[in-house]
Amino acid sequence: MRRISLPALLLPAALLAAATAGAQATPATPATARASGPASAAAPALAAPEVGQMAPDFTAAWADSAGPRATPVKLSDHRGKVVVLAFYPKDRSSGCTAELTKFRDEYATLFGADVVVLPVSVDDVATHASWAKEMSFPFPLVADPTLAVAEQYGSRMAERPMSSRTVFVIGKDGTVAWRDLRFNALAENAYTALAAAVKQAR
């Protein structure tokens, strides 16, 4: 009888193991996608309207420091004015507090009396009213608990049920004049760019 060496018997299993390991090591996404790291997870789930496109209309509840407003806000009702639509994750969180406090403290420089500022988050009108009163915000806060508005603007987080931090400047004709899909609430140059975009849209 011909003798078969042990390595020969184990060869097919070794090849199978090597093939399996190779399949597991193959990346599911291209290297360019992996290189973006955590920022990719925070990318808007849907495409945001491009500059020059008509801004999606919406109707939503809102509140200011006096409490919930009696009638909902409708974006198209502000046609003829420049609108700043600022999506943010959550009332009272650190980054959102920094952003909206900056909006409040430098309102005249960033926007001006004739500009409509509409910050939007997943919080309800009761939470908005409480926070707006506490912080003396000179603008109302839009409630988007189902993230329906965020979906329209490609501003829903992929990994959490919140809005991502995005800002849109909507011109008097209702089209998107400027957008920042990764607005950095802690960077001064982000506000400088926003103020310049508002000024140009006016």
VENWORA-V974106 format. One record per run of one state. SS is the DSSP state (H for helix, E for strand, L for the rest). FROM is the first residue (numbers start at 1). TO is the last residue. If there is no record, write none. Layout:
# VENWORA-V974106
<<SS	FROM	TO> <SS	FROM	TO>>
This chain:
# VENWORA-V974106
<<L	1	5> <H	6	25> <L	26	30> <H	31	35> <L	36	37> <H	38	41> <L	42	53> <E	54	54> <L	55	58> <E	59	60> <L	61	61> <E	62	64> <L	65	66> <E	67	68> <L	69	72> <E	73	74> <H	75	78> <L	79	82> <E	83	87> <L	88	93> <H	94	105> <L	106	106> <H	107	110> <L	111	115> <E	116	121> <L	122	124> <H	125	135> <L	136	140> <E	141	143> <L	144	147> <H	148	152> <L	153	155> <E	156	156> <L	157	162> <E	163	163> <L	164	165> <E	166	170> <L	171	174> <E	175	180> <L	181	187> <H	188	201> <L	202	202>>
